């Protein structure tokens, strides 16, 4: 089951508070500011900074 548009509209990066967008492969939620990708496990977004990975080739902004 994909992430509902209503849930996606209220989710934000817990680190920088920027809106997140669904990744192209729909396996994560990406922050456009700090470039972290939060995983989606069993259809549940894991919005924990330590669980996120920084998009390869991007500098980390904290």
C-alpha positions as CSV (number, residue, x, y, z in Angstrom):
1,X,0.0,0.0,0.0
2,X,1.6,3.3,-1.0
3,X,1.9,6.3,1.2
4,X,-1.4,8.3,1.1
5,X,-1.2,11.8,-0.3
6,X,-2.8,13.1,3.0
7,X,0.0,11.6,5.0
8,X,2.7,12.8,2.6
9,X,1.3,16.3,2.9
10,X,2.0,16.5,6.6
11,X,5.4,14.7,6.8
12,X,8.6,16.7,7.2
13,X,12.2,16.0,7.7
14,X,12.8,15.7,11.5
15,X,16.2,17.3,11.1
16,X,15.6,20.4,9.0
17,X,11.7,20.5,9.0
18,X,11.5,20.6,5.1
19,X,8.8,18.7,3.3
20,X,9.7,15.3,2.0
21,X,8.9,13.7,-1.3
22,X,8.5,10.1,-2.3
23,X,11.6,8.7,-4.1
24,X,11.2,7.5,-7.7
25,X,11.3,3.8,-6.6
26,X,8.8,4.6,-3.7
27,X,11.0,2.9,-1.1
28,X,11.8,6.1,0.8
29,X,11.1,9.8,1.5
30,X,13.6,12.3,0.4
31,X,14.3,15.7,2.0
32,X,15.3,18.3,-0.7
33,X,17.3,20.4,1.8
34,X,19.5,18.0,3.7
35,X,19.3,15.2,1.1
36,X,18.5,12.5,3.6
37,X,16.4,9.6,2.4
38,X,14.1,8.1,5.1
39,X,13.2,4.4,4.5
40,X,9.7,3.1,4.2
41,X,9.5,-0.3,5.9
42,X,6.3,-2.4,5.7
43,X,4.5,0.6,4.3
44,X,5.5,2.8,7.3
45,X,7.8,5.8,6.9
46,X,10.7,5.6,9.4
47,X,11.2,9.3,10.2
48,X,14.3,8.8,12.4
49,X,17.4,10.7,11.5
50,X,19.7,7.8,12.5
51,X,17.8,5.5,10.1
52,X,18.2,7.9,7.1
53,X,20.9,7.8,4.6
54,X,22.4,10.8,2.8
55,X,21.9,10.8,-0.9
56,X,25.2,9.8,-2.5
57,X,27.2,12.7,-3.9
58,X,25.5,15.3,-1.7
59,X,27.0,17.4,1.1
60,X,25.2,17.1,4.4
61,X,23.6,20.3,5.9
62,X,22.8,20.1,9.5
